[in-house]
Amino acid sequence: QVQLVESGGGLVQPGGSLRLSCAASGLGFSTYTMTWYRQAPGKERELVAAIGRAGGSTDYADSVKGRFTISRDNAKNTVYLQMNSLKPDDTARYYCNAVRSTVYYWGKGTLVTVSS
C-alpha cells in the first residue's frame, strides 16, 4: 500500500521559515517525480515545486521562486520543501505528490498558516 505522509506544517509569522517533509512508502520512490502542491481556502490546487527522480532537475511556481527549495533523499524515501521568507499568501494546505507516467499518488497534506 502506497503512503505519502507530510509533516512540518504549522503557524509561522510573515518572513519566517518552515521545512516540510513527505515520507513515502510502498512505492519505488526513486522512480517517481515528486512534487509539492498547495491549496488555499476557496482556491484551486496549484503546483508549487517539482523535482526529478535523481534530484538533478527542479522547477518552481513563479510565486515561490527564490524563496522555496525542493529536495529529496532517495535513501530515506523522503522529499522536502524548505520555505523561507513566508508570506500570508503562502497560507494553504500543502500536499505531496508522486507521479510516474499516468500513475499519481497523493498525501493528505499538512497545513501551513502564515500570520502575525
C-alpha positions in Angstrom: 0.0 0.0 0.0 1.4 3.3 -1.0 1.6 6.1 1.6 2.7 9.6 1.4 2.8 11.3 4.8 3.5 15.0 5.0 4.8 16.8 8.2 6.3 20.1 9.3 3.4 22.4 8.8 2.2 24.9 11.4 1.8 28.6 12.3 4.6 30.9 11.3 4.9 34.7 11.2 5.5 36.5 7.9 9.1 36.4 7.0 9.6 33.1 8.8 10.6 29.7 7.6 9.3 26.1 7.6 10.6 22.9 6.3 8.0 20.4 5.1 8.8 16.7 4.8 7.0 13.9 2.9 7.9 10.3 3.8 6.9 7.8 1.1 6.4 4.1 1.5 5.1 1.2 -0.7 6.5 2.5 -4.0 9.8 2.7 -5.8 10.5 6.2 -4.6 13.5 6.8 -6.8 11.4 6.1 -9.9 8.9 8.8 -9.2 9.0 12.5 -9.9 8.0 14.2 -6.7 6.0 17.4 -6.4 4.5 19.7 -3.8 1.1 21.3 -4.4 -0.9 23.6 -2.3 -4.5 24.6 -1.9 -5.7 27.7 -0.2 -9.2 28.1 1.0 -11.5 28.9 -1.9 -8.8 28.4 -4.5 -7.8 25.6 -6.8 -4.8 23.3 -6.0 -1.7 24.7 -7.6 1.8 23.2 -8.3 4.4 24.7 -6.1 7.6 22.7 -6.9 8.8 19.6 -8.6 11.9 17.5 -8.5 13.2 14.9 -10.9 13.9 11.3 -9.9 17.6 11.8 -9.3 17.1 15.2 -7.8 19.1 16.9 -10.5 16.2 18.9 -12.0 13.8 21.2 -10.2 11.0 23.5 -11.2 9.1 26.1 -9.2 6.0 28.2 -9.5 6.9 31.9 -10.2 5.3 32.9 -6.9 7.8 30.9 -4.8 11.0 31.1 -6.9 13.9 32.3 -4.8 12.1 31.5 -1.5 11.3 27.8 -1.6 13.7 24.9 -2.3 12.6 21.4 -3.1 15.0 18.5 -2.4 14.9 14.7 -2.0 16.7 11.9 -0.3 16.2 8.7 -2.2 17.9 6.7 0.6 15.3 7.9 3.0 12.3 7.9 0.6 11.7 11.5 1.6 11.1 14.8 -0.2 11.4 18.1 1.4 10.2 21.7 0.8 12.2 24.4 2.5 10.1 27.5 2.7 11.8 30.9 3.5 10.5 34.4 3.6 7.0 33.2 4.0 4.1 35.5 3.2 0.4 35.4 4.2 -0.4 34.4 0.6 1.6 31.1 1.2 -1.1 30.0 3.7 -2.5 26.8 2.4 -2.6 23.0 2.8 0.5 21.6 1.2 0.3 18.2 -0.5 3.0 15.8 -1.5 2.5 14.1 -4.9 4.4 11.2 -6.6 4.0 10.8 -10.3 5.3 8.3 -12.8 3.7 8.4 -16.3 -0.1 8.2 -15.6 0.2 7.0 -12.1 -0.3 9.5 -9.3 -0.3 9.2 -5.5 -1.3 11.9 -3.0 -0.7 12.6 0.6 -3.3 14.0 2.9 -1.5 17.3 3.3 -0.1 19.5 6.0 -1.5 22.9 6.9 0.7 26.0 6.7 -0.6 29.2 8.2 1.4 32.4 7.8 0.1 35.1 10.1 1.2 37.6 12.7 
